[in-house]
Amino acid sequence: MACSMCEVHINDTVRGAFPVKKVASSHDKGETVILSEQALDEAALRAKENQAE
Protein backbone atom coordinates (compact mmCIF):
# COMPACT_ATOMS: atom_id res chain seq x y z
CA MET A 1 0.00 0.00 0.00
CA ALA A 2 1.27 3.41 -0.90
CA CYS A 3 -1.62 5.78 -0.12
CA SER A 4 -5.07 6.13 1.42
CA MET A 5 -6.72 5.07 -1.85
CA CYS A 6 -4.76 1.81 -1.63
CA GLU A 7 -6.23 1.30 1.85
CA VAL A 8 -9.76 1.75 0.48
CA HIS A 9 -9.08 -0.62 -2.41
CA ILE A 10 -7.72 -3.34 -0.08
CA ASN A 11 -10.65 -2.90 2.33
CA ASP A 12 -13.22 -3.10 -0.48
CA THR A 13 -11.52 -6.18 -1.93
CA VAL A 14 -11.57 -7.98 1.43
CA ARG A 15 -15.19 -7.01 2.12
CA GLY A 16 -16.25 -8.24 -1.31
CA ALA A 17 -14.49 -11.59 -1.05
CA PHE A 18 -14.95 -12.62 2.59
CA PRO A 19 -17.68 -12.46 5.26
CA VAL A 20 -15.99 -9.96 7.60
CA LYS A 21 -17.41 -7.77 10.33
CA LYS A 22 -14.76 -5.08 10.00
CA VAL A 23 -11.60 -4.39 8.01
CA ALA A 24 -9.17 -1.51 8.41
CA SER A 25 -5.94 -0.88 6.52
CA SER A 26 -3.07 1.50 7.16
CA HIS A 27 -0.46 2.32 4.53
CA ASP A 28 1.63 4.03 7.24
CA LYS A 29 1.77 0.85 9.32
CA GLY A 30 1.74 -1.47 6.30
CA GLU A 31 -1.02 -3.62 7.77
CA THR A 32 -4.62 -4.67 7.38
CA VAL A 33 -6.64 -5.72 10.43
CA ILE A 34 -9.66 -7.95 9.82
CA LEU A 35 -12.42 -8.80 12.30
CA SER A 36 -14.39 -11.90 11.34
CA GLU A 37 -16.51 -14.47 13.15
CA GLN A 38 -14.99 -17.24 11.05
CA ALA A 39 -11.39 -18.00 10.26
CA LEU A 40 -10.39 -16.88 6.78
CA ASP A 41 -8.43 -18.93 4.26
CA GLU A 42 -5.06 -17.18 4.46
CA ALA A 43 -3.92 -18.34 1.02
CA ALA A 44 -7.13 -17.02 -0.58
CA LEU A 45 -6.79 -13.77 1.38
CA ARG A 46 -3.19 -13.25 0.19
CA ALA A 47 -4.21 -14.03 -3.38
CA LYS A 48 -6.93 -11.36 -3.23
CA GLU A 49 -4.50 -8.93 -1.62
CA ASN A 50 -1.99 -9.46 -4.44
CA GLN A 51 -4.70 -8.93 -7.04
CA ALA A 52 -5.73 -5.67 -5.36
CA GLU A 53 -2.23 -4.20 -5.38
C-alpha positions as CSV (number, residue, x, y, z in Angstrom):
1,M,0.0,0.0,0.0
2,A,1.3,3.4,-0.9
3,C,-1.6,5.8,-0.1
4,S,-5.1,6.1,1.4
5,M,-6.7,5.1,-1.8
6,C,-4.8,1.8,-1.6
7,E,-6.2,1.3,1.8
8,V,-9.8,1.8,0.5
9,H,-9.1,-0.6,-2.4
10,I,-7.7,-3.3,-0.1
11,N,-10.7,-2.9,2.3
12,D,-13.2,-3.1,-0.5
13,T,-11.5,-6.2,-1.9
14,V,-11.6,-8.0,1.4
15,R,-15.2,-7.0,2.1
16,G,-16.3,-8.2,-1.3
17,A,-14.5,-11.6,-1.1
18,F,-14.9,-12.6,2.6
19,P,-17.7,-12.5,5.3
20,V,-16.0,-10.0,7.6
21,K,-17.4,-7.8,10.3
22,K,-14.8,-5.1,10.0
23,V,-11.6,-4.4,8.0
24,A,-9.2,-1.5,8.4
25,S,-5.9,-0.9,6.5
26,S,-3.1,1.5,7.2
27,H,-0.5,2.3,4.5
28,D,1.6,4.0,7.2
29,K,1.8,0.9,9.3
30,G,1.7,-1.5,6.3
31,E,-1.0,-3.6,7.8
32,T,-4.6,-4.7,7.4
33,V,-6.6,-5.7,10.4
34,I,-9.7,-8.0,9.8
35,L,-12.4,-8.8,12.3
36,S,-14.4,-11.9,11.3
37,E,-16.5,-14.5,13.2
38,Q,-15.0,-17.2,11.0
39,A,-11.4,-18.0,10.3
40,L,-10.4,-16.9,6.8
41,D,-8.4,-18.9,4.3
42,E,-5.1,-17.2,4.5
43,A,-3.9,-18.3,1.0
44,A,-7.1,-17.0,-0.6
45,L,-6.8,-13.8,1.4
46,R,-3.2,-13.2,0.2
47,A,-4.2,-14.0,-3.4
48,K,-6.9,-11.4,-3.2
49,E,-4.5,-8.9,-1.6
50,N,-2.0,-9.5,-4.4
51,Q,-4.7,-8.9,-7.0
52,A,-5.7,-5.7,-5.4
53,E,-2.2,-4.2,-5.4
